[in-house]
């Protein structure tokens, strides 16, 4: 018997499920290879629950180790993604394929551990990487997945030491990922310590991705002055080269959202802008965004709420150039005017920046396109250049993915039950999740996560939403694991459909 999500009783295990219960189900004839609608087997779920005893038992019962057809890959991919070292080692010893390629963001187990999503990131991550290469005999040159290769993933999310380690093991430096990004692009966003080993390995810094962004674009949007200086020292021709939508490195620097690596810590924006203009960058450049609007450097800076000091610097440089060209009277304040964006924090899976945009379900104004854990920010006009055909079977483009998103949201919204104007019940986040929300003056939240409840009496509205988002961090929405930074957008999307949207308050 299966539930509406295609799960059998064995698929529904959680961290509280005892081994004896699993044994009873298996001995009673439960299929250990049964898959739910998202493609996960009981062994995958056991790894997600971090229960090594159940993992060992299912492997002993000959559960398949090479699982495909889901978002997060095989049991080994899942263990690597969560840096579950003991489970990963056991699976490798059980002959799991350390070079299995998933067509999703997971790629290979090496890519999965590089882009781990856990508090264990750091020393444990490096130990697992070394184990996979040295003991598991993982091939660092395997190509596949959305990130392209292990070196790209290391440059983007692991330490500089791991970049050097993979280069020492023979990793290739110029392997493009699904969007044409190479290791130097990822490293330019991270730090000069990630970038320098690639230069020493003779990486080509003039390679561009499918959006025609150069290494200098990536260094500028990452807020890394030392990398910007190094790139221009190696190739001055990149200083004013536009991407496919007309955005030069200076426009990216004016945007300065930061990336998921350095959000909230960017402090080199003014220095980067000064440096680029001093090297010949045009302060009067104009770029386009997805909604068709044109953006000057000042307008971009105002939209993203950068410091007034930076805005004044840009205005000064533009007026100075116009005066030198004898066209000072062409300055128009209205052209450069922009209100500060309403901020909903989410990262773009194309440029890696943390962006300001409208919520899902709102008018298509600076809207991010989210589907299958893939997000594109409104900065990108030529989205057709970014092929996502490898994400999951049946998905050939971002447009198709958006269609899937709308269909999924329709199903989610059809499950919403309004009990009265001051109370909403949401039963959407997972098969066993129930959330009750009451009045604005004082509220009670009941949340059942995999048949477990927690009550929090007399909660203020902002605390309700904060609790809701916190508890959703690791919960799947129709099988798609939301990124931590994507949760507020999903919550607001659902609530706004019924006119109950309240601006998320940061606390």
C-alpha positions in Angstrom: 0.0 0.0 0.0 1.2 3.5 -0.9 0.2 7.0 0.2 -0.5 9.9 -2.1 3.3 10.5 -2.5 3.9 6.9 -3.6 5.6 6.0 -0.4 5.2 2.6 1.3 5.5 2.2 5.1 9.2 1.4 4.6 9.7 4.7 2.7 8.3 6.7 5.5 11.0 6.1 8.1 12.4 9.0 10.0 15.1 9.6 12.6 12.9 8.1 15.3 12.3 4.9 13.4 13.9 2.0 15.2 15.8 -0.8 13.4 13.5 -3.4 14.8 10.5 -1.7 13.0 12.4 -1.8 9.7 13.3 -5.5 10.2 9.7 -6.3 10.9 8.5 -4.6 7.7 11.2 -6.3 5.6 10.5 -9.7 7.1 6.8 -9.2 6.4 7.6 -8.8 2.7 8.0 -5.0 2.3 10.0 -4.2 -0.9 13.4 -2.7 0.0 13.6 -1.3 -3.6 10.2 0.5 -3.5 10.5 4.1 -4.7 8.3 7.0 -3.7 7.2 9.6 -6.3 10.5 11.4 -5.9 12.6 8.4 -6.8 14.0 7.7 -3.3 14.4 4.1 -2.0 14.3 3.1 1.7 18.1 3.0 1.6 18.2 6.7 0.5 15.8 7.6 3.3 18.0 5.7 5.8 21.0 7.7 4.8 19.0 10.9 5.0 18.0 9.9 8.6 21.7 9.4 9.3 21.0 5.9 10.8 24.0 3.8 10.0 22.5 0.6 11.6 19.5 0.7 9.2 21.9 1.4 6.3 24.0 -1.6 7.1 20.9 -3.8 7.5 19.4 -2.8 4.1 22.7 -3.2 2.4 23.0 -6.7 4.0 19.6 -7.4 2.5 21.0 -6.5 -1.0 19.5 -3.1 -1.4 20.8 -1.4 -4.6 23.6 1.1 -4.1 23.4 2.8 -7.5 20.1 4.6 -7.4 19.2 7.1 -10.1 16.2 9.2 -11.1 15.9 11.5 -8.1 17.3 15.0 -7.3 19.9 14.1 -4.7 21.3 10.9 -6.3 22.5 7.6 -4.9 22.9 6.8 -1.2 26.6 7.6 -1.5 25.8 11.0 -3.1 23.4 11.8 -0.2 26.0 10.7 2.4 28.6 12.9 0.8 26.2 15.9 0.5 25.7 15.7 4.2 29.3 14.7 5.0 28.2 11.6 6.8 31.7 10.1 6.8 31.0 6.8 8.5 28.1 6.0 6.2 30.0 7.1 3.2 33.0 4.9 4.1 30.6 1.9 4.7 29.0 2.4 1.3 32.4 2.7 -0.5 33.5 -0.5 1.3 30.2 -2.1 0.1 31.3 -1.4 -3.5 29.2 1.7 -4.2 30.3 3.4 -7.4 32.5 6.4 -6.3 32.4 7.8 -9.9 28.7 7.5 -10.6 27.4 10.6 -12.3 24.0 12.1 -11.5 22.6 14.5 -14.1 21.6 16.9 -11.4 23.5 19.4 -9.2 25.0 16.5 -7.3 27.2 15.2 -10.2 29.6 12.8 -8.7 30.1 12.0 -5.0 33.2 14.3 -5.0 31.1 17.1 -6.3 28.4 16.4 -3.7 30.8 16.6 -0.8 32.4 19.7 -2.2 29.0 21.4 -2.2 27.9 20.0 1.1 25.0 21.6 2.9 25.8 21.0 6.6 27.5 22.4 9.7 30.1 19.6 9.2 31.7 21.6 6.4 35.4 22.1 7.1 37.8 19.6 8.4 35.3 16.7 8.1 34.6 17.7 4.5 38.4 17.7 3.6 38.8 14.3 5.3 36.0 12.8 3.2 37.3 14.3 0.0 40.8 12.7 0.7 39.2 9.4 1.6 37.2 9.2 -1.7 40.3 10.0 -3.8 42.8 7.9 -1.9 40.9 5.0 -0.5 37.8 5.0 -2.7 39.9 5.6 -5.9 37.6 8.3 -7.1 38.6 9.8 -10.5 39.1 13.5 -10.2 38.8 13.9 -14.0 35.2 12.5 -14.3 33.0 15.0 -16.2 29.2 15.2 -15.6 26.4 16.8 -13.6 25.4 20.5 -13.7 28.8 21.6 -12.2 30.8 19.8 -14.8 33.6 18.4 -12.7 34.9 18.0 -9.2 37.5 20.9 -9.6 34.7 23.3 -10.4 32.8 22.3 -7.3 36.0 22.6 -5.1 36.7 26.1 -6.5 33.2 27.2 -5.8 32.5 25.7 -2.3 35.5 23.9 -0.8 38.7 25.3 0.7 41.7 26.5 -1.3 43.7 23.6 0.1 41.3 21.2 -1.7 41.7 23.1 -4.9 45.5 22.5 -4.7 44.8 18.9 -3.7 42.8 18.1 -6.8 45.2 19.9 -9.1 47.9 17.7 -7.6 45.9 14.6 -8.4 45.6 15.6 -12.1 42.3 17.5 -12.3 41.8 19.4 -15.6 41.4 23.2 -15.2 39.2 24.3 -18.1 36.3 21.9 -18.0 33.0 23.8 -18.6 29.9 23.1 -16.6 26.3 23.1 -18.0 26.4 26.9 -18.2 29.9 27.2 -19.6 31.4 28.2 -16.3 35.0 27.0 -15.6 37.1 26.7 -12.5 38.6 30.2 -12.8 35.0 31.7 -12.7 34.2 29.8 -9.5 37.5 30.6 -7.9 37.3 34.4 -8.8 34.2 34.6 -6.7 35.8 32.8 -3.7 39.2 34.3 -3.1 42.7 34.9 -4.5 43.8 31.8 -2.7 41.5 29.7 -4.8 42.4 31.6 -8.0 46.2 31.6 -7.8 46.7 27.8 -8.0 44.6 27.7 -11.2 46.8 30.5 -12.8 49.9 28.5 -11.8 48.3 25.5 -13.6 48.0 27.6 -16.8 44.2 28.1 -16.7 42.8 30.3 -19.5 41.4 33.4 -17.7 39.8 34.7 -21.0 37.3 31.8 -21.3 33.7 33.0 -21.1 30.6 31.1 -20.0 27.4 30.8 -22.0 26.3 34.2 -20.8 29.6 35.6 -22.1 30.8 36.5 -18.6 34.5 36.7 -18.3 36.7 35.9 -15.2 36.6 39.7 -14.5 32.8 39.7 -14.3 33.0 36.9 -11.7 35.7 38.7 -9.6 33.7 42.0 -9.7 30.4 40.4 -8.7 32.2 38.5 -5.9 33.6 41.7 -4.4 37.2 40.5 -4.5 39.5 43.4 -5.2 42.6 41.4 -5.1 41.2 39.0 -7.7 40.1 41.9 -9.9 43.6 43.4 -9.8 45.2 40.0 -10.6 42.8 39.4 -13.6 43.4 42.8 -15.1 47.2 42.4 -14.6 46.9 39.2 -16.7 44.5 40.6 -19.3 43.6 44.3 -19.6 41.3 43.6 -22.5 38.6 42.3 -20.1 38.1 45.7 -18.4 35.1 46.9 -20.4 33.9 43.7 -22.2 30.1 43.2 -21.9 28.3 40.0 -21.3 25.5 38.9 -23.6 23.1 41.3 -22.0 25.4 44.3 -22.1 26.6 44.2 -18.5 30.3 45.0 -18.0 32.2 44.2 -14.9 31.6 47.7 -13.6 27.8 47.1 -13.7 28.2 43.9 -11.9 30.3 45.7 -9.3 27.7 48.4 -8.9 25.1 45.7 -8.3 27.2 44.2 -5.5 24.7 41.9 -4.0 27.5 39.6 -2.7 27.4 35.9 -3.2 26.4 33.0 -1.0 30.1 32.9 0.0 30.4 36.4 1.3 26.8 37.8 1.8 26.9 40.5 4.5 30.7 40.9 4.4 31.4 42.7 1.2 33.4 45.8 1.8 35.5 46.3 -1.3 32.8 47.7 -3.6 34.0 51.3 -3.7 37.6 50.3 -4.2 36.6 47.9 -7.1 34.5 50.6 -8.8 37.3 53.2 -8.4 39.9 50.7 -9.7 37.8 49.6 -12.7 37.1 53.2 -13.8 40.8 54.0 -13.3 41.6 51.2 -15.7 39.3 52.5 -18.4 35.9 51.1 -17.5 33.0 53.2 -18.9 30.8 54.6 -16.1 28.1 55.4 -18.6 27.4 51.8 -19.6 23.8 50.6 -19.8 22.7 47.0 -19.4 19.3 45.2 -19.6 17.4 42.8 -17.3 14.8 40.1 -17.7 11.9 42.5 -17.5 13.2 44.6 -20.4 14.3 47.6 -18.4 17.6 49.4 -19.0 20.0 50.0 -16.1 22.8 52.5 -15.5 25.4 52.0 -12.8 23.7 54.5 -10.5 20.3 53.0 -11.0 21.7 49.5 -10.3 23.4 50.7 -7.1 20.2 52.5 -5.9 18.0 49.5 -6.6 20.3 47.3 -4.5 20.5 49.7 -1.7 24.3 50.3 -1.7 25.9 53.0 0.4 25.2 56.6 -0.6 29.0 57.1 -0.7 29.3 54.6 -3.6 26.3 56.2 -5.4 27.9 59.6 -5.2 31.1 58.2 -6.5 29.3 56.8 -9.6 27.5 60.0 -10.2 30.7 62.0 -10.0 32.4 59.7 -12.5 29.5 59.8 -15.0 29.3 63.6 -14.8 33.0 63.9 -15.2 33.0 61.8 -18.4 30.0 63.7 -19.8 31.8 67.0 -19.1 34.9 65.8 -20.8 32.8 64.8 -23.9 31.1 68.2 -23.9 27.7 66.8 -23.1 27.2 67.6 -19.5 23.7 68.9 -20.2 22.6 65.4 -21.1 22.6 64.3 -17.5 19.0 63.3 -16.5 18.3 62.4 -12.8 15.2 60.5 -13.9 17.2 58.1 -16.0 19.2 57.0 -12.9 16.4 57.0 -10.4 15.3 53.8 -8.8 13.5 52.8 -5.5 15.3 50.3 -3.3 14.1 46.8 -4.0 12.0 44.8 -1.6 14.5 42.3 -0.4 13.8 38.6 -0.4 17.1 36.7 0.1 17.8 34.0 -2.4 20.9 33.0 -4.5 21.0 32.7 -8.2 22.3 29.4 -9.6 23.7 31.1 -12.6 25.7 34.1 -11.2 25.7 32.8 -7.5 24.8 36.3 -6.3 22.3 36.9 -3.5 19.6 38.9 -5.2 16.7 41.3 -4.6 13.6 40.2 -6.4 9.8 39.9 -6.2 8.3 36.9 -4.6 6.9 34.0 -6.6 3.3 34.5 -7.5 3.7 38.2 -7.8 3.8 40.0 -11.2 6.8 39.0 -13.3 9.0 41.9 -12.1 12.5 40.9 -11.2 11.2 37.5 -10.5 13.5 34.5 -9.8 12.7 31.3 -11.7 12.7 28.5 -9.2 12.2 24.8 -10.1 13.9 21.6 -9.3 16.2 23.5 -6.8 17.4 25.7 -9.7 17.0 29.5 -9.5 17.8 32.2 -12.0 17.8 35.9 -11.0 16.2 38.7 -13.0 19.7 40.0 -14.1 19.7 37.4 -16.9 17.9 38.2 -20.1 19.2 35.5 -22.4 18.2 32.6 -20.3 17.8 30.4 -23.3 21.6 30.1 -23.4 21.6 28.2 -20.1 20.6 24.6 -20.9 19.2 22.7 -18.0 18.5 19.6 -20.0 20.6 17.4 -17.7 18.7 18.4 -14.5 16.0 15.7 -14.6 14.4 13.6 -17.4 11.9 15.6 -19.4 13.3 19.1 -18.5 14.8 20.7 -21.6 14.9 24.4 -20.7 14.2 27.0 -18.0 10.9 27.7 -19.7 9.9 24.0 -19.3 11.0 24.1 -15.7 8.8 27.1 -15.1 5.9 25.3 -16.5 6.6 22.4 -14.1 6.8 24.9 -11.3 3.4 26.4 -12.1 1.9 22.9 -12.2 3.5 22.0 -8.9 2.3 25.3 -7.2 -1.2 24.6 -8.5 -1.2 21.2 -6.8 0.2 22.8 -3.6 -2.4 25.5 -3.5 -5.2 23.1 -4.1 -4.3 21.5 -0.8 -4.7 24.8 1.1 -7.8 24.8 3.4 -9.1 28.2 4.6 -11.1 27.7 7.8 -12.0 31.3 8.4 -10.6 34.8 7.5 -8.4 34.9 10.5 -7.0 31.3 10.4 -5.2 29.4 7.7 -4.2 25.8 7.6 -1.4 24.7 5.3 -0.8 21.0 4.6 1.7 21.2 1.8 5.3 20.9 2.9 5.6 17.2 3.4 3.2 14.3 3.7 3.2 14.6 7.5 3.6 18.3 7.9 0.7 20.4 9.3 0.9 24.1 10.1 -1.8 26.2 11.8 -1.7 30.0 11.8 -4.1 32.2 13.7 -4.7 35.9 14.4 -2.1 38.7 14.1 -2.4 39.7 17.8 -1.4 36.4 19.2 -1.1 32.9 17.7 -0.5 29.3 18.2 1.5 27.2 15.7 1.0 23.4 15.5 3.6 21.7 13.3 3.7 18.0 12.6 6.9 17.0 11.0 6.9 13.3 10.0 4.2 12.6 12.6 5.9 14.6 15.4 4.4 17.7 16.9 5.7 20.7 18.7 3.5 23.4 20.2 4.6 27.0 20.8 1.9 29.1 22.6 1.3 32.8 22.3 3.7 33.5 19.5 3.9 36.9 17.8 3.2 36.9 14.0 6.9 37.6 13.1 8.0 34.7 15.4 5.4 32.4 13.7 6.9 33.1 10.3 10.5 32.8 11.6 9.7 29.4 13.3 7.9 28.2 10.2 11.0 29.1 8.0 13.4 27.5 10.5 11.5 24.2 10.7 11.3 24.1 6.9 15.0 24.3 6.3 15.4 20.6 5.6 11.8 19.8 4.5 11.0 18.9 1.0 8.3 20.7 -1.0 6.8 18.1 -3.3 10.2 16.3 -3.3 12.4 19.3 -3.9 14.7 20.2 -1.0 14.5 23.9 -0.5 17.7 25.8 0.0 17.8 27.6 3.3 17.9 30.9 1.5 14.9 29.9 -0.6 12.5 29.2 2.2 11.1 32.7 2.8 10.2 33.0 -0.9 8.3 29.7 -0.8 6.4 30.6 2.3 5.4 34.1 1.0 4.4 32.6 -2.3 1.9 30.3 -0.7 0.5 33.0 1.7 0.3 35.7 -0.9 -2.1 33.6 -3.0 -4.8 34.2 -0.4 -4.0 37.8 0.3 -2.4 37.0 3.5 1.1 38.0 2.5 3.0 39.9 5.2 6.5 41.2 4.7 9.0 38.8 6.3 10.6 40.6 9.2 14.3 39.9 9.8 15.0 39.3 13.4 
